[in-house]
């Protein structure tokens, strides 16, 4: 799933190169031309706004973003850290932001607790997109700016199995319950999505019955037991990860009011090396264009 995208001037195609460290980069080589009038406009708007994040028109926004780095002869570089369920969507959003602003983008994805731990240990980034409670803790420790921290979307919980396994219908509570009771193995993690699914099993009254079949794993390890086995095995987790994991197919979201959604907020890091561009990226996440990309890649917009 992890890829580095190398972009070249005036060339529309991109060449993926796989990495195993959860880091993806996208950028354009070559210098940009100076646009002093845009730079003046950006400085004026920034002073008027008092440094706060405010909505602005797309045309003015992109012009401002170009002005941040065009005068220096090289593109700005932005590092975004995010929770793994957002990786499929944010990969495409950062790609789009790069295309619109020429910003060199690095996307670092891992489980939310791991991202939080990395930041607490001193890893430098510009923007973090994780669950609100983690953002609040990072704010309290001085790692993330206080103030505007918009919710960029929500991720739902679903059920999946191997691509060579039956296509079970879980569209109703009764059908979901029947599918779960017929499973040989049910795998889910020990963090937010796993806790939500554990609560569903209790609500259905089958938690104790299924206990011998349940395997709890680290956040990103839920698919390995299902992929390596040959039984009637199920994985419960966030929908974007289920839908984009090779060898796994999405059976569907949890039905009805069993479905809960995990919110994600974006925040600028206190010591962001590219603070003004980071603010621009957070604003970009709220534009209709970015929201459309997020929604088409498994992120729920409310």
C-alpha positions in Angstrom: 0.0 0.0 0.0 2.9 2.3 0.6 4.3 4.1 -2.4 6.6 6.9 -3.4 5.4 9.0 -6.3 8.0 10.8 -8.3 6.7 13.7 -10.4 8.5 15.4 -13.3 7.7 18.8 -14.8 5.2 18.7 -17.7 4.8 15.0 -17.3 1.4 13.8 -16.2 2.2 10.2 -15.5 3.6 9.0 -12.1 5.9 6.1 -11.2 5.1 4.2 -8.0 7.9 2.7 -5.9 6.9 0.6 -2.9 8.3 1.2 0.6 7.7 -0.6 3.8 8.2 2.2 6.3 4.7 3.9 6.0 6.2 6.9 4.2 5.0 8.2 0.9 6.4 11.2 -0.9 5.2 13.3 -3.9 6.9 16.2 -5.5 8.0 18.2 -8.6 11.6 18.8 -9.5 12.7 22.2 -11.0 12.3 25.8 -9.9 9.2 27.9 -10.0 8.9 31.4 -11.4 8.7 34.3 -9.1 5.2 35.8 -8.6 5.8 38.9 -6.4 2.3 40.3 -6.8 0.9 37.1 -5.4 3.4 37.2 -2.6 2.2 40.7 -1.7 -1.4 39.6 -1.8 -0.6 36.6 0.5 1.2 38.8 3.0 -1.7 41.3 3.1 -4.3 38.5 3.6 -2.2 36.8 6.3 -1.8 40.1 8.3 -5.6 40.8 8.0 -6.5 37.3 9.2 -4.2 37.5 12.2 -2.7 34.1 11.5 -5.9 32.3 12.1 -7.2 29.6 9.7 -10.0 31.0 7.7 -12.0 29.8 4.7 -11.1 31.4 1.4 -11.9 31.1 -2.2 -10.2 28.4 -4.1 -8.6 30.8 -6.6 -7.1 33.1 -3.9 -6.1 30.1 -1.8 -4.1 28.4 -4.5 -2.5 31.7 -5.5 -1.5 32.3 -1.9 0.0 28.8 -1.7 2.1 29.4 -4.8 3.3 32.7 -3.3 4.6 31.0 -0.2 7.4 29.4 -2.1 7.7 30.6 -5.7 9.9 33.5 -4.8 12.7 31.3 -3.4 13.2 29.2 -6.6 12.2 25.9 -5.0 9.0 24.2 -3.8 8.0 24.1 -0.1 8.2 20.6 1.5 5.4 19.5 3.8 5.3 16.4 6.1 1.9 15.0 7.1 1.4 12.3 9.7 -1.9 10.4 9.9 -3.7 7.4 11.3 -3.5 4.4 9.0 -7.3 4.2 8.1 -6.9 7.5 6.4 -3.9 6.5 4.3 -5.8 5.5 1.1 -7.7 8.8 1.0 -4.9 11.1 2.2 -2.5 9.6 -0.3 -4.7 11.0 -3.1 -5.4 14.3 -1.3 -1.7 15.0 -0.8 -1.2 14.1 -4.4 -3.8 16.6 -5.4 -2.4 19.3 -3.1 1.0 18.7 -4.7 -0.5 19.1 -8.2 -2.3 22.3 -7.2 0.5 24.0 -5.3 3.8 22.3 -6.3 4.4 21.5 -2.6 6.7 18.5 -2.0 4.6 16.1 0.1 5.6 13.4 2.6 2.9 11.3 4.1 3.7 9.2 7.1 1.0 6.7 8.2 0.8 4.4 11.2 -1.7 3.4 13.9 -2.9 6.4 15.8 -1.2 5.5 19.1 2.1 5.0 17.2 1.8 8.4 15.5 1.1 10.0 18.9 4.1 8.3 20.4 6.4 9.3 17.5 5.4 12.9 18.0 5.8 12.8 21.7 9.3 11.3 21.2 10.3 14.3 19.1 9.5 13.5 15.5 9.1 16.6 13.4 6.2 17.2 11.1 3.9 20.0 9.8 0.4 18.5 10.1 -1.1 15.6 12.0 -4.5 14.0 11.2 -5.6 11.6 13.9 -8.4 11.1 16.4 -9.5 14.1 18.5 -8.5 12.7 21.9 -4.9 12.2 20.6 -4.8 15.7 19.2 -6.0 17.0 22.6 -3.3 15.2 24.4 -0.6 16.4 22.0 -2.0 20.0 22.5 -1.7 19.7 26.2 1.9 18.5 25.9 2.7 21.5 23.6 3.3 19.4 20.5 0.2 20.7 18.6 -1.1 24.2 18.3 -4.2 25.2 20.2 -7.0 26.7 18.2 -8.6 25.6 15.0 -8.6 21.8 14.6 -11.3 21.0 12.0 -12.8 17.6 11.7 -11.9 16.4 8.2 -14.1 13.2 8.2 -15.1 10.0 9.8 -14.2 6.3 9.2 -16.7 3.5 9.7 -16.2 -0.1 10.9 -16.9 -3.1 8.6 -16.3 -6.8 8.1 -14.1 -8.5 5.6 -12.8 -11.9 4.6 -10.5 -13.4 2.0 -11.3 -12.8 -1.6 -11.7 -16.5 -2.2 -14.3 -16.8 0.7 -18.1 -16.6 0.4 -19.7 -13.2 -0.1 -21.8 -13.1 3.1 -24.7 -10.7 3.4 -24.3 -8.6 6.6 -26.8 -5.9 5.6 -29.1 -6.5 8.6 -28.4 -7.2 12.2 -29.8 -10.8 12.0 -27.6 -11.6 8.9 -24.5 -10.1 10.6 -25.2 -12.2 13.7 -25.6 -15.4 11.6 -22.4 -14.7 9.7 -20.4 -14.1 12.9 -21.8 -17.3 14.6 -20.7 -19.3 11.5 -17.2 -18.0 11.5 -14.1 -20.2 12.4 -12.0 -17.1 13.4 -12.8 -13.5 14.0 -9.9 -11.0 14.2 -10.0 -7.4 15.4 -7.6 -5.0 17.0 -7.1 -3.5 20.5 -7.7 0.1 19.6 -10.7 2.3 18.8 -12.2 0.3 15.9 -11.6 -3.0 17.8 -13.2 -1.7 20.9 -16.2 -0.6 18.9 -16.6 -4.0 17.4 -16.2 -5.7 20.8 -19.1 -3.6 22.0 -21.2 -4.7 19.1 -20.6 -8.4 20.0 -21.7 -7.7 23.5 -24.8 -5.8 22.3 -25.7 -8.8 20.0 -25.3 -11.1 23.1 -22.8 -13.4 21.4 -19.5 -12.1 22.9 -19.1 -15.1 25.2 -20.2 -17.6 22.6 -17.6 -16.3 20.1 -14.8 -15.9 22.7 -12.9 -19.1 21.7 -12.9 -17.9 18.0 -11.7 -14.3 18.7 -8.1 -13.1 18.1 -7.2 -9.5 19.2 -4.1 -8.1 17.5 -2.1 -4.9 17.1 -3.8 -2.2 15.1 -2.3 -3.1 11.7 -2.1 -6.9 12.1 -5.8 -7.9 11.8 -5.5 -9.3 8.3 -2.5 -11.6 8.6 -4.4 -14.4 10.5 -7.2 -14.3 8.0 -4.8 -14.4 5.0 -2.6 -17.2 6.2 -5.5 -19.5 7.2 -8.0 -21.4 5.0 -11.0 -21.5 7.2 -14.2 -19.4 7.4 -12.3 -16.4 8.8 -13.4 -12.8 9.3 -11.6 -9.5 10.0 -13.4 -6.5 11.6 -11.8 -3.1 11.2 -12.0 0.3 9.5 -13.6 0.2 6.1 -10.9 1.9 4.1 -8.2 -0.6 5.2 -10.4 -3.6 4.6 -11.3 -2.3 1.1 -7.7 -1.6 0.1 -5.8 -4.6 1.6 -4.7 -7.1 -1.1 -6.4 -10.5 -0.7 -9.2 -9.1 1.5 -12.6 -8.1 0.3 -15.1 -5.8 2.1 -18.4 -7.6 3.0 -19.9 -4.3 4.1 -20.3 -1.9 7.0 -21.8 -2.8 10.2 -25.6 -2.5 9.7 -28.0 0.0 11.1 -27.3 1.6 14.5 -24.5 -0.9 15.2 -22.4 1.3 13.0 -20.3 3.9 14.7 -17.8 6.2 13.1 -14.4 7.4 14.2 -13.7 11.1 13.8 -10.4 12.5 12.6 -9.2 16.1 13.0 -6.3 17.9 11.4 -3.9 20.1 13.4 -0.8 22.1 12.7 2.3 21.1 14.7 3.7 23.7 17.1 7.1 23.6 15.6 6.0 23.0 12.0 9.0 23.8 9.7 6.5 25.0 7.1 3.8 26.5 9.3 2.1 28.8 6.7 2.0 26.0 4.1 0.7 23.6 6.8 -2.2 26.0 7.5 -2.9 26.1 3.8 -3.1 22.3 3.7 -5.5 22.2 6.6 -7.7 24.7 4.8 -7.4 22.6 1.6 -8.7 19.5 3.4 -12.0 21.4 3.9 -12.5 22.4 0.2 -15.1 20.7 -1.9 -12.5 19.2 -4.1 -10.6 17.5 -1.2 -13.9 16.4 0.4 -14.9 14.7 -2.8 -11.6 12.8 -2.9 -11.9 11.8 0.8 -15.5 10.6 0.3 -14.6 8.5 -2.7 -11.9 6.7 -0.8 -13.9 5.6 2.2 -14.0 8.7 4.5 -17.5 9.6 5.7 -18.4 13.3 5.4 -21.0 14.7 7.7 
